């Protein structure tokens, strides 16, 4: 299999599973924290989408971030300069929008990611967007993005499992949903 195709399909699969985990969530479930300082599902979705956008922006660089250019910060009720997605303490006080806004932003960012990946070539994966960090190649960044999405998807599934002991995102353990056409 072509490496670029493999990366694209891995990111699509992670997105499909992530969206399946969000299906049917009530507002209370989105905001619920398993412990006072633990992340909730809403924070995980926000952080994941903002981090993915930052990675893709760094890799592609030509387009402005959707967060500002398409007004997502306004839909989230946050300033353009909202704390860095990795600033857990700074983000704890920011409002979490409705699930639909979170998922729509996640989808918009995912589409931008797929557009970037569709333009890559096998040879281009070894390129480094920042020549001062030659080991930080496109392939390394996309591998990180894939594991990051899967890590947070696992956290969301775990939180849903704590909320409902019958929770199973995809009927049947280990079933891999098909890639969208």
MARMI-610527 format. One record per atom (N, C-alpha, C): residue number from 1; atom name; x negated, y, z negated. Coordinates in steps of 0.05 Angstrom, whole numbers. Atoms other than C-alpha are relative to their C-alpha. Layout:
BEGIN
+-----+------+--------+--------+--------+
! seq ! atom !      u !      v !      w !
+-----+------+--------+--------+--------+
! NUM !   CA !      X !      Y !      Z !
...
+-----+------+--------+--------+--------+
***
This chain:
BEGIN
+-----+------+--------+--------+--------+
! seq ! atom !      u !      v !      w !
+-----+------+--------+--------+--------+
!   1 !    N !    -17 !    -24 !      0 !
!   1 !   CA !      0 !      0 !      0 !
!   1 !    C !    -18 !     25 !      0 !
!   2 !    N !     12 !    -26 !     -1 !
!   2 !   CA !    -21 !     71 !     15 !
!   2 !    C !      1 !     12 !    -28 !
!   3 !    N !      1 !    -12 !     27 !
!   3 !   CA !    -44 !    106 !    -50 !
!   3 !    C !     19 !     23 !     -4 !
!   4 !    N !    -18 !    -23 !      2 !
!   4 !   CA !     -5 !    169 !    -36 !
!   4 !    C !     29 !    -10 !     -3 !
!   5 !    N !    -26 !     11 !      2 !
!   5 !   CA !     58 !    128 !    -25 !
!   5 !    C !      5 !    -13 !    -28 !
!   6 !    N !     -2 !     12 !     27 !
!   6 !   CA !     44 !     90 !    -90 !
!   6 !    C !      5 !     21 !    -21 !
!   7 !    N !     -3 !    -22 !     19 !
!   7 !   CA !     37 !    155 !   -128 !
!   7 !    C !     29 !     12 !      2 !
!   8 !    N !    -26 !    -11 !     -4 !
!   8 !   CA !    101 !    182 !    -98 !
!   8 !    C !     22 !    -18 !    -11 !
!   9 !    N !    -20 !     19 !     10 !
!   9 !   CA !    141 !    119 !   -114 !
!   9 !    C !     -2 !     -2 !    -30 !
!  10 !    N !      3 !      1 !     29 !
!  10 !   CA !    113 !    118 !   -185 !
!  10 !    C !     13 !     24 !    -13 !
!  11 !    N !    -13 !    -24 !     11 !
!  11 !   CA !    136 !    189 !   -197 !
!  11 !    C !     30 !     -1 !      4 !
!  12 !    N !    -29 !      3 !     -5 !
!  12 !   CA !    204 !    175 !   -166 !
!  12 !    C !     12 !    -20 !    -20 !
!  13 !    N !    -10 !     20 !     19 !
!  13 !   CA !    212 !    112 !   -209 !
!  13 !    C !      2 !     11 !    -28 !
!  14 !    N !     -1 !    -13 !     27 !
!  14 !   CA !    194 !    151 !   -272 !
!  14 !    C !     23 !     19 !     -2 !
!  15 !    N !    -22 !    -20 !      1 !
!  15 !   CA !    244 !    205 !   -254 !
!  15 !    C !     27 !    -14 !     -1 !
!  16 !    N !    -25 !     15 !      0 !
!  16 !   CA !    300 !    154 !   -239 !
!  16 !    C !      6 !    -11 !    -28 !
!  17 !    N !     -3 !     11 !     27 !
!  17 !   CA !    289 !    121 !   -307 !
!  17 !    C !      6 !     22 !    -20 !
!  18 !    N !     -4 !    -23 !     18 !
!  18 !   CA !    285 !    188 !   -343 !
!  18 !    C !     28 !     10 !      2 !
!  19 !    N !    -27 !    -10 !     -4 !
!  19 !   CA !    350 !    212 !   -312 !
!  19 !    C !     21 !    -21 !    -11 !
!  20 !    N !    -18 !     21 !     10 !
!  20 !   CA !    383 !    145 !   -330 !
!  20 !    C !      2 !      2 !    -31 !
!  21 !    N !      0 !     -3 !     29 !
!  21 !   CA !    363 !    157 !   -402 !
!  21 !    C !     15 !     25 !    -10 !
!  22 !    N !    -14 !    -24 !      7 !
!  22 !   CA !    396 !    225 !   -401 !
!  22 !    C !     30 !     -2 !      6 !
!  23 !    N !    -27 !      3 !     -8 !
!  23 !   CA !    461 !    200 !   -372 !
!  23 !    C !     18 !     -4 !    -24 !
!  24 !    N !    -20 !      3 !     21 !
!  24 !   CA !    520 !    209 !   -419 !
!  24 !    C !     -7 !     11 !    -27 !
!  25 !    N !      8 !    -12 !     26 !
!  25 !   CA !    483 !    247 !   -474 !
!  25 !    C !     19 !     22 !     -8 !
!  26 !    N !    -16 !    -21 !     12 !
!  26 !   CA !    526 !    289 !   -519 !
!  26 !    C !    -20 !     22 !    -10 !
!  27 !    N !     17 !    -22 !      9 !
!  27 !   CA !    499 !    357 !   -542 !
!  27 !    C !    -13 !     -7 !    -27 !
!  28 !    N !     11 !      8 !     27 !
!  28 !   CA !    489 !    329 !   -613 !
!  28 !    C !    -24 !    -19 !      4 !
!  29 !    N !     22 !     18 !     -5 !
!  29 !   CA !    445 !    274 !   -584 !
!  29 !    C !    -25 !     14 !     11 !
!  30 !    N !     22 !    -16 !    -12 !
!  30 !   CA !    403 !    324 !   -544 !
!  30 !    C !    -15 !     15 !    -22 !
!  31 !    N !     12 !    -17 !     21 !
!  31 !   CA !    390 !    365 !   -608 !
!  31 !    C !     -9 !    -16 !    -24 !
!  32 !    N !      6 !     16 !     24 !
!  32 !   CA !    383 !    308 !   -659 !
!  32 !    C !    -29 !     -6 !     -2 !
!  33 !    N !     28 !      6 !      6 !
!  33 !   CA !    315 !    300 !   -692 !
!  33 !    C !     -1 !    -24 !    -19 !
!  34 !    N !      2 !     23 !     19 !
!  34 !   CA !    296 !    233 !   -724 !
!  34 !    C !    -13 !      7 !    -26 !
!  35 !    N !     12 !    -11 !     24 !
!  35 !   CA !    256 !    273 !   -775 !
!  35 !    C !     -1 !     30 !      3 !
!  36 !    N !     -2 !    -29 !     -1 !
!  36 !   CA !    254 !    347 !   -793 !
!  36 !    C !    -19 !     13 !     20 !
!  37 !    N !     19 !    -12 !    -18 !
!  37 !   CA !    192 !    361 !   -751 !
!  37 !    C !     -5 !    -16 !     25 !
!  38 !    N !      3 !     16 !    -24 !
!  38 !   CA !    201 !    309 !   -697 !
!  38 !    C !     13 !     15 !     24 !
!  39 !    N !    -12 !    -11 !    -24 !
!  39 !   CA !    217 !    328 !   -625 !
!  39 !    C !     27 !    -12 !      4 !
!  40 !    N !    -26 !     10 !     -9 !
!  40 !   CA !    288 !    321 !   -601 !
!  40 !    C !     -1 !     -6 !     30 !
!  41 !    N !     -1 !      6 !    -29 !
!  41 !   CA !    309 !    298 !   -532 !
!  41 !    C !     -2 !     25 !     16 !
!  42 !    N !      1 !    -25 !    -14 !
!  42 !   CA !    320 !    369 !   -510 !
!  42 !    C !    -28 !     11 !      3 !
!  43 !    N !     28 !    -10 !      0 !
!  43 !   CA !    250 !    390 !   -529 !
!  43 !    C !    -17 !    -17 !     19 !
!  44 !    N !     15 !     18 !    -17 !
!  44 !   CA !    221 !    329 !   -494 !
!  44 !    C !      5 !      6 !     29 !
!  45 !    N !     -7 !     -7 !    -27 !
!  45 !   CA !    258 !    346 !   -430 !
!  45 !    C !    -12 !     27 !      9 !
!  46 !    N !     11 !    -27 !     -6 !
!  46 !   CA !    238 !    419 !   -433 !
!  46 !    C !    -30 !     -2 !      4 !
!  47 !    N !     30 !      2 !     -1 !
!  47 !   CA !    165 !    403 !   -448 !
!  47 !    C !     -9 !    -15 !     25 !
!  48 !    N !      8 !     16 !    -23 !
!  48 !   CA !    162 !    350 !   -394 !
!  48 !    C !      3 !     16 !     26 !
!  49 !    N !     -4 !    -15 !    -24 !
!  49 !   CA !    191 !    395 !   -340 !
!  49 !    C !    -20 !     23 !      2 !
!  50 !    N !     19 !    -22 !      0 !
!  50 !   CA !    148 !    455 !   -359 !
!  50 !    C !    -28 !     -9 !      5 !
!  51 !    N !     27 !     10 !     -4 !
!  51 !   CA !     85 !    413 !   -363 !
!  51 !    C !     -4 !    -10 !     29 !
!  52 !    N !      2 !      9 !    -28 !
!  52 !   CA !    100 !    380 !   -295 !
!  52 !    C !     -3 !     24 !     18 !
!  53 !    N !      2 !    -23 !    -18 !
!  53 !   CA !    111 !    448 !   -264 !
!  53 !    C !    -28 !     13 !     -2 !
!  54 !    N !     27 !    -12 !      3 !
!  54 !   CA !     45 !    474 !   -293 !
!  54 !    C !    -21 !    -16 !     14 !
!  55 !    N !     19 !     17 !    -14 !
!  55 !   CA !      7 !    414 !   -266 !
!  55 !    C !      2 !      4 !     30 !
!  56 !    N !     -5 !     -2 !    -29 !
!  56 !   CA !     38 !    419 !   -197 !
!  56 !    C !     -8 !     28 !     10 !
!  57 !    N !      8 !    -27 !     -7 !
!  57 !   CA !     27 !    494 !   -196 !
!  57 !    C !    -30 !      2 !      2 !
!  58 !    N !     29 !      0 !      0 !
!  58 !   CA !    -46 !    484 !   -212 !
!  58 !    C !    -11 !    -15 !     24 !
!  59 !    N !      9 !     16 !    -23 !
!  59 !   CA !    -53 !    431 !   -158 !
!  59 !    C !      6 !     13 !     27 !
!  60 !    N !     -9 !    -12 !    -25 !
!  60 !   CA !    -14 !    468 !   -104 !
!  60 !    C !     -7 !     29 !      2 !
!  61 !    N !      9 !    -27 !      3 !
!  61 !   CA !    -26 !    539 !   -127 !
!  61 !    C !     12 !     22 !     17 !
!  62 !    N !    -10 !    -21 !    -18 !
!  62 !   CA !      7 !    575 !    -68 !
!  62 !    C !     27 !     11 !     -8 !
!  63 !    N !    -27 !     -8 !      6 !
!  63 !   CA !     78 !    578 !    -94 !
!  63 !    C !      2 !     10 !    -29 !
!  64 !    N !     -5 !     -9 !     28 !
!  64 !   CA !    102 !    617 !   -155 !
!  64 !    C !     15 !    -22 !    -15 !
!  65 !    N !    -14 !     20 !     16 !
!  65 !   CA !    128 !    575 !   -212 !
!  65 !    C !     30 !      5 !      1 !
!  66 !    N !    -30 !     -1 !     -1 !
!  66 !   CA !    203 !    560 !   -209 !
!  66 !    C !     10 !     13 !    -26 !
!  67 !    N !     -8 !    -11 !     27 !
!  67 !   CA !    207 !    580 !   -283 !
!  67 !    C !      6 !     29 !      3 !
!  68 !    N !     -4 !    -29 !     -4 !
!  68 !   CA !    200 !    653 !   -262 !
!  68 !    C !     14 !      6 !     26 !
!  69 !    N !    -10 !     -8 !    -27 !
!  69 !   CA !    214 !    656 !   -187 !
!  69 !    C !     30 !     -7 !      4 !
!  70 !    N !    -29 !      7 !     -3 !
!  70 !   CA !    282 !    620 !   -192 !
!  70 !    C !     16 !      5 !    -25 !
!  71 !    N !    -14 !     -9 !     23 !
!  71 !   CA !    300 !    648 !   -259 !
!  71 !    C !      7 !    -22 !    -20 !
!  72 !    N !     -7 !     21 !     19 !
!  72 !   CA !    299 !    583 !   -299 !
!  72 !    C !     -3 !     10 !    -29 !
!  73 !    N !      4 !    -10 !     28 !
!  73 !   CA !    273 !    621 !   -360 !
!  73 !    C !     26 !     13 !     -9 !
!  74 !    N !    -26 !    -13 !      8 !
!  74 !   CA !    339 !    661 !   -359 !
!  74 !    C !     21 !    -21 !     -7 !
!  75 !    N !    -20 !     22 !      5 !
!  75 !   CA !    381 !    597 !   -355 !
!  75 !    C !     -6 !    -14 !    -27 !
!  76 !    N !      8 !     12 !     25 !
!  76 !   CA !    342 !    572 !   -415 !
!  76 !    C !      3 !     19 !    -23 !
!  77 !    N !     -2 !    -21 !     21 !
!  77 !   CA !    352 !    637 !   -453 !
!  77 !    C !    -27 !      5 !    -12 !
!  78 !    N !     27 !     -3 !     10 !
!  78 !   CA !    277 !    644 !   -459 !
!  78 !    C !    -15 !     21 !     16 !
!  79 !    N !     16 !    -19 !    -15 !
!  79 !   CA !    226 !    697 !   -440 !
!  79 !    C !    -18 !    -14 !     20 !
!  80 !    N !     18 !     12 !    -20 !
!  80 !   CA !    182 !    685 !   -379 !
!  80 !    C !    -25 !    -10 !    -15 !
!  81 !    N !     24 !      7 !     14 !
!  81 !   CA !    124 !    682 !   -428 !
!  81 !    C !      5 !    -19 !    -23 !
!  82 !    N !     -6 !     19 !     22 !
!  82 !   CA !    156 !    628 !   -471 !
!  82 !    C !    -25 !    -15 !     -7 !
!  83 !    N !     24 !     14 !      8 !
!  83 !   CA !    104 !    590 !   -510 !
!  83 !    C !     -8 !    -22 !     20 !
!  84 !    N !     11 !     22 !    -16 !
!  84 !   CA !     59 !    542 !   -473 !
!  84 !    C !     15 !    -26 !     -6 !
!  85 !    N !    -15 !     25 !      5 !
!  85 !   CA !     94 !    474 !   -463 !
!  85 !    C !    -13 !    -18 !    -21 !
!  86 !    N !     13 !     17 !     20 !
!  86 !   CA !     42 !    443 !   -508 !
!  86 !    C !      0 !     12 !    -28 !
!  87 !    N !     -1 !    -13 !     25 !
!  87 !   CA !     54 !    492 !   -565 !
!  87 !    C !     25 !     -8 !    -16 !
!  88 !    N !    -23 !     11 !     14 !
!  88 !   CA !    100 !    449 !   -607 !
!  88 !    C !     10 !     18 !    -22 !
!  89 !    N !     -9 !    -17 !     22 !
!  89 !   CA !    101 !    496 !   -666 !
!  89 !    C !     13 !     25 !     11 !
!  90 !    N !    -12 !    -24 !    -11 !
!  90 !   CA !    115 !    557 !   -623 !
!  90 !    C !     27 !     -4 !     14 !
!  91 !    N !    -25 !      6 !    -14 !
!  91 !   CA !    171 !    522 !   -586 !
!  91 !    C !     23 !     -8 !    -18 !
!  92 !    N !    -20 !     10 !     18 !
!  92 !   CA !    208 !    496 !   -647 !
!  92 !    C !     23 !     19 !     -3 !
!  93 !    N !    -22 !    -20 !      5 !
!  93 !   CA !    248 !    561 !   -654 !
!  93 !    C !     14 !      8 !     26 !
!  94 !    N !    -13 !     -7 !    -24 !
!  94 !   CA !    266 !    568 !   -581 !
!  94 !    C !     26 !    -16 !      4 !
!  95 !    N !    -25 !     15 !     -4 !
!  95 !   CA !    337 !    550 !   -561 !
!  95 !    C !     -2 !    -21 !     21 !
!  96 !    N !     -1 !     22 !    -19 !
!  96 !   CA !    350 !    485 !   -525 !
!  96 !    C !     26 !      4 !     16 !
!  97 !    N !    -25 !     -4 !    -16 !
!  97 !   CA !    399 !    496 !   -466 !
!  97 !    C !     16 !    -26 !      2 !
!  98 !    N !    -17 !     23 !     -5 !
!  98 !   CA !    454 !    450 !   -445 !
!  98 !    C !    -15 !    -21 !     16 !
!  99 !    N !     13 !     22 !    -14 !
!  99 !   CA !    434 !    382 !   -417 !
!  99 !    C !      0 !      5 !     30 !
! 100 !    N !     -2 !     -5 !    -29 !
! 100 !   CA !    457 !    402 !   -347 !
! 100 !    C !    -22 !     18 !      9 !
! 101 !    N !     22 !    -18 !     -7 !
! 101 !   CA !    407 !    459 !   -346 !
! 101 !    C !    -27 !    -14 !     -2 !
! 102 !    N !     25 !     15 !      3 !
! 102 !   CA !    351 !    415 !   -372 !
! 102 !    C !     -4 !    -19 !     24 !
! 103 !    N !      2 !     20 !    -22 !
! 103 !   CA !    365 !    361 !   -320 !
! 103 !    C !     -4 !     14 !     27 !
! 104 !    N !      3 !    -14 !    -25 !
! 104 !   CA !    373 !    410 !   -263 !
! 104 !    C !    -28 !     12 !      4 !
! 105 !    N !     28 !    -10 !     -2 !
! 105 !   CA !    306 !    443 !   -279 !
! 105 !    C !    -19 !    -23 !      4 !
! 106 !    N !     17 !     23 !     -3 !
! 106 !   CA !    273 !    375 !   -286 !
! 106 !    C !      1 !    -10 !     29 !
! 107 !    N !     -3 !      9 !    -28 !
! 107 !   CA !    301 !    356 !   -217 !
! 107 !    C !    -13 !     20 !     19 !
! 108 !    N !     13 !    -20 !    -17 !
! 108 !   CA !    278 !    422 !   -185 !
! 108 !    C !    -30 !     -3 !      0 !
! 109 !    N !     29 !      3 !      3 !
! 109 !   CA !    208 !    412 !   -212 !
! 109 !    C !     -8 !    -26 !     14 !
! 110 !    N !      6 !     26 !    -13 !
! 110 !   CA !    209 !    339 !   -189 !
! 110 !    C !     -1 !      3 !     30 !
! 111 !    N !      0 !     -4 !    -29 !
! 111 !   CA !    227 !    360 !   -118 !
! 111 !    C !    -25 !     15 !      9 !
! 112 !    N !     25 !    -14 !     -7 !
! 112 !   CA !    169 !    409 !   -118 !
! 112 !    C !    -24 !    -19 !     -1 !
! 113 !    N !     22 !     20 !      3 !
! 113 !   CA !    123 !    353 !   -142 !
! 113 !    C !      0 !    -18 !     24 !
! 114 !    N !      0 !     18 !    -23 !
! 114 !   CA !    146 !    306 !    -87 !
! 114 !    C !     -8 !     15 !     26 !
! 115 !    N !      8 !    -15 !    -23 !
! 115 !   CA !    137 !    361 !    -35 !
! 115 !    C !    -31 !      3 !      1 !
! 116 !    N !     29 !     -1 !      1 !
! 116 !   CA !     65 !    370 !    -58 !
! 116 !    C !    -13 !    -27 !      7 !
! 117 !    N !     11 !     26 !     -5 !
! 117 !   CA !     51 !    296 !    -58 !
! 117 !    C !      3 !     -8 !     29 !
! 118 !    N !     -5 !      7 !    -28 !
! 118 !   CA !     81 !    288 !     11 !
! 118 !    C !    -20 !     12 !     19 !
! 119 !    N !     20 !    -14 !    -16 !
! 119 !   CA !     28 !    335 !     38 !
! 119 !    C !    -29 !    -11 !     -4 !
! 120 !    N !     26 !     11 !      6 !
! 120 !   CA !    -30 !    295 !      9 !
! 120 !    C !     -9 !    -22 !     19 !
! 121 !    N !     11 !     23 !    -14 !
! 121 !   CA !    -76 !    247 !     44 !
! 121 !    C !    -17 !    -16 !    -19 !
! 122 !    N !     17 !     18 !     16 !
! 122 !   CA !   -115 !    189 !     17 !
! 122 !    C !    -27 !     14 !     -7 !
! 123 !    N !     26 !    -13 !      4 !
! 123 !   CA !   -180 !    229 !     26 !
! 123 !    C !      3 !     24 !    -18 !
! 124 !    N !     -4 !    -24 !     16 !
! 124 !   CA !   -150 !    291 !     -6 !
! 124 !    C !      3 !     -5 !    -30 !
! 125 !    N !     -4 !      6 !     29 !
! 125 !   CA !   -137 !    255 !    -72 !
! 125 !    C !    -26 !      4 !    -16 !
! 126 !    N !     26 !     -3 !     14 !
! 126 !   CA !   -211 !    260 !    -88 !
! 126 !    C !     -8 !     29 !     -3 !
! 127 !    N !      6 !    -29 !      2 !
! 127 !   CA !   -210 !    336 !    -81 !
! 127 !    C !      7 !     11 !    -27 !
! 128 !    N !     -5 !    -14 !     25 !
! 128 !   CA !   -213 !    381 !   -141 !
! 128 !    C !     10 !     28 !      5 !
! 129 !    N !    -10 !    -27 !     -5 !
! 129 !   CA !   -169 !    443 !   -140 !
! 129 !    C !    -18 !     22 !    -12 !
! 130 !    N !     18 !    -19 !     13 !
! 130 !   CA !   -218 !    478 !   -187 !
! 130 !    C !    -28 !    -11 !      2 !
! 131 !    N !     28 !     10 !     -5 !
! 131 !   CA !   -290 !    470 !   -163 !
! 131 !    C !    -17 !      1 !    -25 !
! 132 !    N !     16 !      0 !     25 !
! 132 !   CA !   -315 !    486 !   -233 !
! 132 !    C !      5 !    -25 !    -17 !
! 133 !    N !     -7 !     25 !     14 !
! 133 !   CA !   -283 !    420 !   -256 !
! 133 !    C !      2 !    -22 !     21 !
! 134 !    N !     -1 !     19 !    -22 !
! 134 !   CA !   -302 !    371 !   -201 !
! 134 !    C !     11 !    -28 !     -7 !
! 135 !    N !    -11 !     26 !      9 !
! 135 !   CA !   -281 !    310 !   -242 !
! 135 !    C !     30 !      0 !     -3 !
! 136 !    N !    -29 !     -3 !      4 !
! 136 !   CA !   -210 !    337 !   -249 !
! 136 !    C !     13 !      1 !     28 !
! 137 !    N !    -10 !      1 !    -27 !
! 137 !   CA !   -186 !    314 !   -181 !
! 137 !    C !     30 !     -1 !      1 !
! 138 !    N !    -29 !      3 !     -3 !
! 138 !   CA !   -116 !    311 !   -152 !
! 138 !    C !      9 !    -27 !    -10 !
! 139 !    N !     -8 !     27 !      9 !
! 139 !   CA !   -114 !    236 !   -166 !
! 139 !    C !      1 !     -1 !    -30 !
! 140 !    N !      0 !      0 !     29 !
! 140 !   CA !   -133 !    247 !   -239 !
! 140 !    C !     24 !     15 !    -11 !
! 141 !    N !    -23 !    -16 !      9 !
! 141 !   CA !    -80 !    301 !   -247 !
! 141 !    C !     27 !    -15 !      4 !
! 142 !    N !    -25 !     14 !     -6 !
! 142 !   CA !    -26 !    259 !   -214 !
! 142 !    C !      3 !    -25 !    -17 !
! 143 !    N !      0 !     23 !     19 !
! 143 !   CA !    -45 !    198 !   -256 !
! 143 !    C !     10 !     10 !    -28 !
! 144 !    N !     -8 !    -12 !     26 !
! 144 !   CA !    -38 !    242 !   -318 !
! 144 !    C !     30 !      6 !      0 !
! 145 !    N !    -28 !     -7 !     -2 !
! 145 !   CA !     29 !    267 !   -294 !
! 145 !    C !     18 !    -24 !     -2 !
! 146 !    N !    -16 !     24 !      1 !
! 146 !   CA !     56 !    197 !   -283 !
! 146 !    C !      1 !    -12 !    -28 !
! 147 !    N !      0 !     11 !     27 !
! 147 !   CA !     34 !    173 !   -352 !
! 147 !    C !     15 !     18 !    -19 !
! 148 !    N !    -14 !    -20 !     17 !
! 148 !   CA !     60 !    237 !   -384 !
! 148 !    C !     30 !     -4 !      2 !
! 149 !    N !    -29 !      5 !     -4 !
! 149 !   CA !    129 !    226 !   -353 !
! 149 !    C !      9 !    -25 !    -14 !
! 150 !    N !     -7 !     26 !     12 !
! 150 !   CA !    130 !    154 !   -375 !
! 150 !    C !     -1 !      1 !    -31 !
! 151 !    N !      2 !     -3 !     29 !
! 151 !   CA !    107 !    172 !   -446 !
! 151 !    C !     25 !     13 !    -11 !
! 152 !    N !    -23 !    -14 !     11 !
! 152 !   CA !    163 !    222 !   -456 !
! 152 !    C !     26 !    -14 !      6 !
! 153 !    N !    -24 !     16 !     -5 !
! 153 !   CA !    214 !    177 !   -423 !
! 153 !    C !      2 !    -21 !    -23 !
! 154 !    N !      0 !     19 !     22 !
! 154 !   CA !    194 !    125 !   -476 !
! 154 !    C !     10 !     13 !    -26 !
! 155 !    N !     -9 !    -14 !     24 !
! 155 !   CA !    204 !    176 !   -531 !
! 155 !    C !     30 !      5 !      1 !
! 156 !    N !    -29 !     -5 !     -2 !
! 156 !   CA !    273 !    194 !   -505 !
! 156 !    C !     15 !    -26 !     -4 !
! 157 !    N !    -14 !     26 !      4 !
! 157 !   CA !    293 !    120 !   -501 !
! 157 !    C !     -1 !     -8 !    -29 !
! 158 !    N !      2 !      7 !     29 !
! 158 !   CA !    267 !    110 !   -572 !
! 158 !    C !     20 !     16 !    -16 !
! 159 !    N !    -19 !    -17 !     15 !
! 159 !   CA !    308 !    169 !   -598 !
! 159 !    C !     28 !     -9 !      5 !
! 160 !    N !    -27 !     10 !     -6 !
! 160 !   CA !    369 !    143 !   -562 !
! 160 !    C !      5 !    -26 !    -15 !
! 161 !    N !     -3 !     25 !     15 !
! 161 !   CA !    357 !     75 !   -593 !
! 161 !    C !      5 !      4 !    -30 !
! 162 !    N !     -6 !     -7 !     28 !
! 162 !   CA !    355 !    107 !   -662 !
! 162 !    C !     28 !     10 !     -4 !
! 163 !    N !    -27 !    -11 !      1 !
! 163 !   CA !    421 !    141 !   -647 !
! 163 !    C !     21 !    -21 !      5 !
! 164 !    N !    -20 !     20 !     -7 !
! 164 !   CA !    455 !     79 !   -619 !
! 164 !    C !    -14 !    -27 !      4 !
! 165 !    N !     15 !     26 !     -1 !
! 165 !   CA !    430 !      8 !   -633 !
! 165 !    C !      8 !    -17 !     24 !
! 166 !    N !     -7 !     15 !    -25 !
! 166 !   CA !    465 !    -16 !   -569 !
! 166 !    C !    -12 !     13 !     25 !
! 167 !    N !     11 !    -15 !    -23 !
! 167 !   CA !    426 !     34 !   -525 !
! 167 !    C !    -18 !    -18 !     17 !
! 168 !    N !     17 !     13 !    -20 !
! 168 !   CA !    396 !      5 !   -462 !
! 168 !    C !      3 !     16 !     25 !
! 169 !    N !     -2 !    -19 !    -22 !
! 169 !   CA !    381 !     55 !   -407 !
! 169 !    C !      9 !    -14 !     26 !
! 170 !    N !     -7 !     15 !    -24 !
! 170 !   CA !    385 !      4 !   -351 !
! 170 !    C !     10 !    -27 !    -10 !
! 171 !    N !    -10 !     26 !     10 !
! 171 !   CA !    429 !    -57 !   -363 !
! 171 !    C !    -21 !    -23 !      7 !
! 172 !    N !     19 !     22 !     -3 !
! 172 !   CA !    383 !   -117 !   -373 !
! 172 !    C !    -29 !     10 !     -5 !
! 173 !    N !     27 !     -7 !      7 !
! 173 !   CA !    315 !   -111 !   -405 !
! 173 !    C !    -19 !     -5 !     23 !
! 174 !    N !     20 !      4 !    -21 !
! 174 !   CA !    259 !   -101 !   -355 !
! 174 !    C !      9 !      4 !     29 !
! 175 !    N !    -10 !     -5 !    -27 !
! 175 !   CA !    303 !    -86 !   -296 !
! 175 !    C !    -11 !     26 !     11 !
! 176 !    N !     10 !    -23 !    -13 !
! 176 !   CA !    271 !    -37 !   -248 !
! 176 !    C !     21 !     10 !     20 !
! 177 !    N !    -20 !    -10 !    -19 !
! 177 !   CA !    323 !      7 !   -213 !
! 177 !    C !    -13 !      5 !     27 !
! 178 !    N !     12 !     -4 !    -27 !
! 178 !   CA !    314 !     13 !   -138 !
! 178 !    C !     -6 !     30 !      4 !
! 179 !    N !      7 !    -27 !     -7 !
! 179 !   CA !    281 !     75 !   -109 !
! 179 !    C !     23 !     12 !     16 !
! 180 !    N !    -21 !    -13 !    -17 !
! 180 !   CA !    331 !    125 !    -80 !
! 180 !    C !     -8 !     -1 !     29 !
! 181 !    N !      5 !      1 !    -29 !
! 181 !   CA !    339 !    122 !     -5 !
! 181 !    C !    -10 !     26 !     10 !
+-----+------+--------+--------+--------+
***
